[in-house]
Amino acid sequence: VPNGTDGLTVKIISSNASCEAKFDGADYPATGPNVPAGYTLAIKKEGPRAFEMVQKLRGKALYTSLFSVSEDGKILTETDSENSAGERVKIIYDRSE
């Protein structure tokens, strides 16, 4: 969800977490009943239609996600990496139907 002109409010449904962050790459604390102390998100733009989000626990990167939107705005691609395992997952959301 947009948060002003330079940030997002991120909701992580799996952990019932919420975080208001700016696109400056700084760590912002996540809140919620199941969120461990020291859990943060950092986001930064990666071009006009993409951004990177890093989920951290006490400063250590856990997951890195890249979100990009197609030029026509119909396809959102999410590429996730678990930092410790090095495994990557790609999810494609299609709004064209």
Secondary structure by P-SEA (a helix, b strand, c coil): ccccccccccccccccbbbbbccccbbbbbbccccccccbbbbbbccccbbbbbbbccccccbbbbbbbcccccbbbbbbbcccccbbbbbbbbccc
